[in-house]
Amino acid sequence: MMDLSLRNRLEKSALDQGFSISLGESDGWLVFQAHAVPTRLVLSGSDDGVFMVGTSHPGVGSELAEELEIAPQNHGGFDCFIAPSSGELFRIIGRIWALARSLPNEPLAEFERLMREAPSTTEVERLRKERIGQNVFRSALMTYWEKSCAVTGVQNPTLLRASHIIPWATCESDEERLNVHNGLLLVATLDAAFDAGLITFEDDGRILISGKLSEGDQISSGISSHMHLTRMNDEVRKRLAWHRMHLFEG
């Protein structure tokens, strides 16, 4: 049976980050569910202040495995990780909620729901579809990239743009158009250069700058060869390879 003080701390952390449905204790782990996201959460901890946190969402687990240390024990069916402090535990729970809300195919489901509200077959409908899709995509990228530019860390939303890696018009399905792994949240200058093929990114996240972007324009626009993406995974790498081959003015 889990210590009451520890249980209260874990329950508060889960509740404050959107996991408001308590499903009780199982094998030393507290289990939670959220109303708005398709994942369960498990939490455990010890007296020395080290916590463990797990998610039932395989996509979220894969994302977190790039960032966090795997827990020495897990709860069956969950990907579990170490949270070395209560502050880090709180952050990870919030990250689990955000990823479950933004990873495929949650943006697609939201898009399809909005599109059902007023069906049409006109050109107006085509433009409406693109506008709604771009808004859903931006919202998902804001969540996935934690409201920060994927390169600079800028957080003012007015300065941020939702950049498709494979362009909207080129994508073969709405699922791909709305996939957060097909997007980068970038400040406006980087977005314009990326969209025009004047910059792209290597598999390790390092920026590549086209010879068509002069050194003077690089300096004036704040684009530097030292820049790199703050996070990377195989799904993003796959789409960046397409961008380097088909759009980059190398």
N, C-alpha and C positions, 0 to 999 in steps of 0.2 A: 504494500500500500504506500502510495506517495505521501511524503511529508506535507502537511496542510499548508504551511507557509510557501513551500515551493509550488504546490498546486495553485495557490492563489496568484502567485506571480505569473505563472505560465498562462493561466486562464485570462488574466488581465491583458497580457501581451497579445494573445490571440484575438480577444474581443476588440481591442483598440485598433487592430489592423484588418477588421472586417470579417473575421471568422467567429461569428456570433452564435453558432449552433454547437453546443457541446454534446459529444456522443459518448462521453464517459471515458473510463480508463481501460487500457488493454495491454497486458504484459509490461507494465511500467511506463507506458506512454499515454498521454492524454490525446484524445482524438477530437477533431473539430471539423465543421463544414461551414462554408460561407453560402449566403443566399445567392450572390451575384456571379460567382466564378466556379468553374467545373473542376474543383480539386478538393481533396481532404487534406488536412494538416495534422501532423502528429508532433508532440513536444515531450521532451524529457530533460532531466538535468541532475546535477549532483550538488553536494554541499559546498564544493570548492568553486562554485560559480561558473562551471563549464556546462553549456547546454547543448542539446541535440534537437534538430528540427528536420522534419521530413515532409515530402509532398507525394501525393498519389498520381500526379500528372506527369507522364513520362517526358513530355516536351520541356516542362519546367525543370525537371530533374536533370535533363541533358544540359540545359543552359547553366544551371547552378554548378554542375560538375566542372565547368570551365573556370569557375571563380572560387569555389570553396573546398575545404578539406572534407573528405568522406568520413562519416561517423564510423567508429569501430563496431557499433551494433546498429542494426536497423529493425524497422517494424515491417513485417511481411507485406510485400506489395508496394512499399514506399521507398523513394530515394531519400536517404538521410545524410545530414551534414552536421559538422561541428560549428557551434556559435560560441566563441571564446568569452563573450561577455553579454550582459543583459541588453546593452545598447545594440550590439551586433545582432542578437537574437531578434530584437524588435525590427531592425532594418531588413533582415532576411525574411521574416514573415510578411512584411510589406512587399518585398520583392516577389515572393511567391504569388501573392494576390495579384500584383500588377502583371506578371508574366502570364498567369492563367487567363487574365482578362484580354491580353493582347496577342498571344500566340495563335497560330492557325488552329482551328478555323473560327475563332470567336469573332474577329472583324467581319468575316464573310457572313456569319449568321446575323450580325447586326445590320449589315448592308441589305441582306435579303428581306429582313423585317421591314426596314424603311421603304424598300422598293415596292412592297406589297400594299402600301397605304394608298397609292393612287396610280394604278396601272394605266399605261397608254402605249401607243405604237407610233407616235409622231416623232419628229426631229426634236421637239421640245423634251420628249421623254429621254431621248439619247443624251441630251445636254444635262438633264436632271440626274440621270444615272451617273454621269461622270462627276458632277458636282457632289452628289451624295457620297460616291465612292471615295473621292479625294478627301472629303471631310472625315469619313470613317477611318481612312488610312492615316491621316495626320493624327487623329486622336489616338490610334493604336501605336503609332511611332512615338508620340509624346509619352505614353505609358511605358513602352518597351525601353526607351533610352532615358527614362527617368527625368524627362523634361529638360534635357541638356543636349547641346550640340555633341554629336558623336566624335568630334575632333577637338574642339576648343573648350568644351564645357560651358559655353555661354548658356544662360538659363532664361533670358528675357524672351517670352514666347513670340513677341512681335518680330524678333530678329531671326526666328527659326523657320525653316522650310522642310517640308516632307519630300525628300528626294527619292524617286524610284531609281533603282539600279538598272533593271530592265524596264524601259518606258511603258507607261500605261497602254499606249496604242499597240505596242509590240507583244504584250502579254497575250497568251492564248486562252486565258480563262480569268474569270473574276476572282477565283481562289488565288491565283498568282498575283493579280493586281493588288490584292488586299493583304498579302503575306508580309508580315513585318520583316522577314528575312530578305525581302526584296526592296528594302528601303533603308535610308540613312537620314537621321535628323541633323540638318546642317544649317549653319548661319548662311545668310542670303548670298554672300560672295562665293563661298564654297559651293553652295547649291548651283549657282549659275555656271560656275566653271565645271562642275561635275556633269551637269546636264549637257553642256556644250562639248564634252569630251576633252577639255583642257587639263583636267586632273582626273586621276583614278587612284586606286589603292591596291597594293600588293597583298599576297596571301597572309603576310604577317601584320598587315594594317598600315604599313608605311605608305606615304603619299607618293605618287608618280606625277610629275608635272610635264606637260607637253612642251616641246620646243617652240610651239606656236604662241605660247604665253611668254612675253618678253620679261626679262629680269626686272625692268622698271615697273611693269604692270604687276608682277608678283609682289614687289615691295609695296606698291601703292595700295594693293588690295589685301595685304596682310597674309598672303599665301607663302608658306615657307617649306623648304625641303625637309625640315625637321618635324613636320606634322605627322600624326598617325592616328588611326582609329583607337578609341579607348577600349573597345571590346570587339571580339571576333569569334566566329564559330564556322563550322563547315558549310552550313546553309548559306551564310553570307559570302563565304569564299567562292562557292560555286557560281553565284550570280555576279560577283566582281570579276571572275574570269571571263564571263560573257561580256561585261562592260569593257574590259581591257581589249578584248578581241574585236568588238563590233562598234564601239563608240569612241574609245580613246584615240586622240590625235597624236599618236606616238611617233 
